[in-house]
């Protein structure tokens, strides 16, 4: 069998005294569409940061294409360039990611760092602006955009590099229904289904559209995994991992009924 794209082995990570991941192990194969589900504080965002090489385990290892992701390995320019070209993260809060004076400059920043030819940069930026419906905003300052517009700019600034792996942290949070629908359609079509997309989300409504496999996190550990349809119909599992809660109501007859409701969480 081929080497997994990502291999996470017995990983523990803490923020000061707070444990975010506790002995986590999982594998991601090339070309999979993965949804990482879990309540607030379950470790979803932390895993994405580890996969992107923004932080490193206290114990255990994270491997990409069989090579361990460490500070020392990423200090090697050849490995760093190869890794950064292929793996990209879009943060939950786009303000973390946007810092250039204009939208055009945001999209051009990554290609400039990778030393693309100027003409290629201009052509690719214009193409991505049109694809993401941002052309009219190209001269605007990112801080003056709406939340949905900022999200599209942050995503476009990553997609222009044509990464093989896209890591998304709560991509639909704070989006209006139209923007959310556009984003889901784009993700479904992106890369012709051949690229790897790993999405951390609390939004159970989008999971079947964006994923072919789910990991369920609970308290920094892997509680379950499986096909999205199978996972989403396991109400006991969803309740146990605090992805839904039971809402009780009493009828005039005195009979009390209980049924599941989505329990929306945001992870920071």
Secondary structure by P-SEA (a helix, b strand, c coil): cccccbbbcbbbbbccccccccccccccccccbbbbbbcccccaaaaaaaaaccccccccccccccccccccccccaaaaaaaaacbbbbccccccccccccaaaaaaaaaaaacccaaaaaaaaaaaaaaaccccccccccccccaaaaaaaaaaaaacccccbbbbccccccccaaaaaaaaaaaaacccccbbbbbbccccccccccccbbbbbccccccccccaaaaaaaaaaaaaaccbbbbbbbccccbbbbbbcccccccc
